[in-house]
Amino acid sequence: MSSATEPEPPKISAGLLHSKGWQIAMIGLGTATAQLDTSVNIAFPAITRGFELSIGDIQWVVICYVLTYASLLLALGRIGDTIGHAVVYRAGLICSAVALLLVSCAPSYGTMLVFRCLQGIGAALVMSCGVALVTSLYGEERRSRALGTYTMMMALGWMLGPLLGGALTAIWDWPAVFWFRIPIAIAALLLLRGLPTAPPRLTSERFDISSGIALALGLVTMLMAINRVRELSAVWLALLSALAFAGFAFRQSRAARPIIAMEVLKLPGFALLNLVSVLANLAAFSVWLLVPYYLARMPGYTLTEGGAILAAGAAGAALAAPIGGRLTGRLFSSERLAIAGAAIIGAGLLLLGAWTAQTPTALRVTGLIVQGIGLGLFQLAYSDIVTATLPLTERGVAGSLALLTRTLGTVTAASVFFLVFEILQAKHGFFEAFQQTFQLAAVLAFVAAGLLMIAPRKIGKA
């Protein structure tokens, strides 16, 4: 048969490439390059064996990535507000693809950590502008629904991460949890079309580089001080962090358009809300740190089955977020939803703290789902309050602030919970230490809910 009569391959029409649904899907696909990093957690035991590490050493796989990511979020959010969110987002996809390739080929643990820092830069570029891009496709009256959709997309990435990570690690070992995301980043980069450009009045503004450096230095040294809390160096790191933040505040008070206006932190309950977000995410991240090691000790589970169980928490978040987005403003205020979310996180963690070697799989999954539902509701409500408080022209900063407090909780958890777990394990053994660590995490979540209950009814409203 001649080639002239052969059917042509299907093509994606220009109209589809520019449709709202397609754009949201591609933003979600690109965001998955960062959210699928939960696949690394299920590979922790394999990485530990591959590089002959102790359980405590594995925290640096988390810290190097998240430390870099956290230190750059706010600055990159401001850059996105200035030069255009789509430009920053696409640069992040390119950086992520390169970094994932390098990490998967790392010949040593030290080299792997360096490339994880590069991966953190790519993730910060992508995530700093994700909220801004999604909300720009909706009107402000549908902001909560847009944030519910975005939170659901992130949760789906968290859910698929351990599912894919367990299967890929079982077949190709730990490098697979990095290289499988390269084609995802490339596909999103090639297929993302028609996103809003930066308003002309913003494109001529200059980014305050010295403020960005001071902010990044302050965040890095603060988190390093938390990580080294048992060492004398923590004091010097804390002092350096305080000096960097003081320099940042000084520069911001004189900037024509600061990275984040200091006045916003003085709004009723706003600073408290951000502290609560750190506490809630600190408590919730204990799941991703310790559950993989628990499941690895259960002889009845394969890596794939362990990944599926770990994914149950993210499935709960993916289920709760869009429902919460539709209910916010109709039946519940964002503030009340945040209180409920933090309390549900605590309830789920208490269920995890009751696990024993004989606990049925169904009860293990139930505890993870409950914790995930609480996390999905809390993150949606928190993001909605923050984006409503900051001006529309600072949507990149708003989205970055929401991610920053989440990330501060993550890094603090990686340091604090491993420290607590190691101390308890030395005294009581693995399973009792596991239970007591999750009971502590539950207390932190309930404290977060209690703090929100004493906050102003309308947070961030003067």
N, C-alpha and C positions, 0 to 999 in steps of 0.2 A: 504494500500500500504506500502511496506517495506521501511525503511529508505534508503536502498541501491539504490532505484530507484528515490529518491527525487532529484530534481535539486539542485546543489550546489549554494550557494549565490555568487553573483559577487565579484570578487577580483580585487584589484588594482595591476597591474603588476609592477615588479621591474623597468622595463624600463620607465614606466610612472612616477614613483616616482622620477626618476633621470632626467627626461626631463626638458628642459629649461622652457617650458610653465607652467609645473606643479610647478616648483620651484618658478617662479614669482607669480603664483596664491597663493601659500601658504605664500609667503612673504607678499603679499597684504592682505591675510586673517589675518595673525598675526598683521600686521600694523593696521588693522581695530579695534583691541582692544583699541588702543589709539584714532584713528580718529573718532570712533563712540561716543566719549565723547560729540560730539555736541548734542546727545540725551538728555544730562543733561540740556542744555539751554532751551529746550522747557518745561522741568519739573521745571524750576525756580519758576513759580507761585505756583506749588504744594508743593515744598520744603518750600517756604516762608510761606504758610499756615500751613504745617505740623509741623513746629518748631516755629510758631508764630514769624516770623522775619519781619523786615522792608526790603524794596527794597534794601537799601544800604548794609544791612548785607549779602545779597546773594553773594556779590562780593568775599567773602572768600571761597566759594565753588570753584570759578575759581582760586583765588590767591594761596591757599594752594597747589592745584594740579600743577598749572603751575610754581609756584615759585620753588618747588622741582625739577620738570622736567627741568626747564631752568638752574638751578644751576649745574646740573650734566651732561648736554649734552656733552660739550667739553671734560671733563675728561673721560667719558665713551667712547666717540669716539676714544680717544687716546688708551684706554685699548683695545678696539676692534681691532685697528691697531696692537696692540702688541700681544695679546693672540688669536685673531681670532674673526671675526665679528659674525660668527654663534654661538659661545659659549655664547657671550654676549646677542645675540638676543634670544636664547632659555631661558636663565636665566630670561630675561624680561618677557617672556610669562608666566613662572611659577609665578613670583612675581605679575604680573597683575591679574592672576586668583585668587590668594589668596586675594589680596587687594579688588577686585571687590566684592567678597563674604562678606568681612568684612564691606565695606561701605554700602552694601544693608541691612545689619542687624544692623546698628548703632542705639543705643537706644537714643542718644542725638545729638544735633548739634555739640557740642565740640568733641565728639567721632567721628562723621562723618568726621570732618575736619582732625583729626589725621590720619584716614584711607585714606583720600584723598592724604595726603602726601606720604603714602606708595604706593598708586596707581601712583603717580608721579614718584617714583623710577622705578616702572615697565615700565612705558611709556618711560622714558629716556633710559632704557636698550634696549628696542625694537627700538625706533626711532633713536638712535645714530648710529645704524649700518644698517638701512634700505637702505639708498642710496648706501652705500658701497657694500652690497649684490647684489642689482639689477644691478649696473654698472659692477660688476665683471662677470656677466653672458653675457655681451656684450663686443665687442672690443671698444677701445677708439674712433674709427671712427664712432661708433653708440651711443656715450655717450648721445647726445641730445635726441635721440629717446628713450633711456632707461630712462632718466630723465622725458621725457614726459609721458611714461607709468607709472612711479612711482607717479608722480604728479596726474595723472588721478586716480590711485588707492586710493590715499589719499582723493581726492575730492569726490570719490564715497562713502567713509566712512563718510565724512562731509554731503553728501546728504542723505544717508540712516539714519543717526543719528536722525534728527528731524522727519523724516517719521515714523520710528519705535518708537521713544521716545513719540511722541504724542499718538499713538495707545496704547502702553504699559502703559503709565501713566493713560490713561482713564480707562483701565481695572484693573490694579494692583497697581496704585499709583506710586510715584516716585522711590521706591526701584527697580522697574523693569528695569529702564534705566541703572542700574549697573549689576544686575545678569544675564541679557540676554547675556552678552558678555563672560561669563565664558566658555561655551562650544565652543565658537569661538576660544579662546586662547588655549584650550586643543586640539581641532582638528588641529590647525596649528602646535602645538608642536609635535603631534604624526605623522603627515603626511609629515613634512618637512624633506627631505632627500637630500644627495649628494651635499650640499653647499660647496664652496671652503674653504679650511683650511688656517690658517695663514702661510705665508712663513716661512721656518725654520730659516732664518736669523733674524726674528723679535721675535720669541717666547722666546728667552733668554733675551730680554731687560726688564729692570725694569721700572715700572711706578713710577713717582715722586709723592708720596702721599702728601707731604707738599704743592706742587704746586696745586694739585687738591683741597686740603682743602682751600687754600688761594683764589682760583678762585671761589669756591662755596660760601665762606663767602662774598667775594666781590659782587657777583651777588645777593645773598639774601638780604644783607643790602642795596644795591642800590635800589632794587625793593621795599623794605619796606620803604625806604626814600621817594620814589615816592608816595607810597600809603598813607603815613602820612604827605603829604606836608603841611597840614594845622596845624600841631602840632610841638612843639619845638623839640620833639624827632627826627624829620626828619633831623635836623642839625647833631645830634650825630650819627645817622645811616649813613649819607652821609660821615662824617669824618671816621667812621670805615670802610666803603666801600673803600674810597680812600686809607687808610692804607693797607687794604687787597690786593687791586689791585697793590699797590706799592711793597708789598712783593711777589706777584705773578710775576711781571715783573722782580724783582731782581733774583728770583729763575730761571726764564726762560732764563735769559741772561747767566746763568752759566750751564744750563742743556745740556747734550750731545744730547739728543733728546727731545726738549721741547714739551709741549702739543700743543702749536701753536707758531711758530717762530715769534718774534716781527717784523722781517724784512718784513714779508709779508704785514703788515699793512702800510708799507711805499711805497708800489708799487703804481703807478699812479692810482688815483681814487678808490683804493680798500677800504680804510676807509670810503670814502664818499658813496660808494655803500652799505656798511653795515648800515650806518645811514639811507639811503634812504629805505632800507628794513624794518627797524624798523618803520619808518614813514608810509610806505604803509600798513603794517600789522596793525599798530595802527588804521589807518583810517578804514580799512576793518572790523576789529573785532567789530566795533560799531554795525554792523548788528546783530551779535549773542548775544550782550548784551541787546539791546533795542527793537528789533523787536518782540521777544516773548511777551513782556509786551503790545506792541501795539496790537498784534493779540488777546491777552487775553481780551482786552477791546472791541473787535468787536463782537457784539452779534450773528452775522450770521455764525461764524466759530466754529466748534468743535475742540478738541485738535488735532485730526488726520488731519483735514483740515489745521489747523494752522501749523502743522509740515510739511505738503506738500508744503505750501507756503514758509516757511523758507528754505526748501531744494532747492528751485529754484536757489539760489545763488551758492550752491555747484554743482548743475547740470551744470551751466554755466562754472565753473572751470573744471569739468570733460570733458566737450565738447572741451574746448579750449586747454587744456594741450597737448594731443597727437597730435593735429593739429600743435600747435606751435613747438613741438619737431621735426616734419617732415620738417617744414619750416626753422628752425634755421640753418644757414650756407648755405642755398640754396638761399632764397630770402631775408632774413633779418639776420642781426647780432644779437647776444644776447643782446647787448647794446640797439639797436633800439627797440627790442621787449620789453625790460624792460621799456623803456620810454612810449611806447604805452600802456602797461599793467597798469602802474600807472595812466595815463591819463584816461583810460577807467574806472578804479576803481572810480575816482573822478566823472565822468559822471554818473555812476550808483548811487553813493551816493547823487548826486544832485536830481536825480529822486525820491529817497526815502525821501529827505527833502521836497518834494512837496506833500507828502501824506496828505490827510485829511480823515475825517470820511466817506466822500462820494466817495473817489477814488475807481474806479472799480478794482476788483481783478486782471484782466488782466494787468493793468498798474502797480499794486504792484509787480506782478510776473516779469514783464519786467525789472523794476528797479533792482530787485535782480539778475536776469540773467545777465544783463549788468555788474553789479559790480563783479559777479562771473567770467565772462569771463576775465575781467581785472586782477583779482587776479590770475587766473590760468596761464595766459600769463606771469605775472610778476614773480611769484614764479618759473616757469620753467626757465625763462631767468636768474634770479638771481642764481639759483642752478647751471646752466650750467657755468656761469662765475666763480663761486667760485670753483667748481670741476676742471675747466681748469686751474685755477691759482695755486692751491696747488698741490704738487707732488702726483703721483699715490699711493705711499706708505702711504699717509695721507688721504686716501679717507674717512675713518671714521670721522676724524676731519673736513673734508670739508663738509660732510653731516650734521654733528652736528652744524657747524657754520651757515649753512643755516637755520636750525631749530631754533637755538638760537636767531637769530635776529627776526625771525618770532614770537618767544615766548616772547621776550622782548616787542615787539609791543603789543602782547595780554595782558600781565600783566599791561603795562602802560595804555592801553585802559580801562581795568577793573577799574583802579583807577581814571584816568582823566575824562573819559566820564561819569561815575556815578557821580563824583563831579560836572561837568558842568551841567549835566541833573538835579541834585537835586537843584542847584542854580536857573536854569532857570524855573524849575517847580514851585518853591516857588513864583516866580514873575509872570509867565504867564500861568500856568496850563500845563497839560500833553501834549496835542497835539502841542501847539506852542513850548514847550520845545523840543519835539521830532523833530520837523522840524529844529529848530535852531542848535541842536546838530549834525544832519546829514549834515547840511550846513557847519559847522565847520570841520567835518570829510572830506568832499569833498575838502575843501581848503587844508588840510594836504596832500591829495593824489596829488593834482595839484602841490603843493610845491615839493613833492617827484619827480614828473616828471620833473619839472623845474631844480632841482639840477642835475639830470642825464643828462640833455641837456648840462650843462656846464662842465660835467666830460670829461676826455680824451676819444677819440673815441674807443680805445681798453683798457678797464679797466684791471688792473692787469698785463699789459705787460710793462716790463722795457724798 
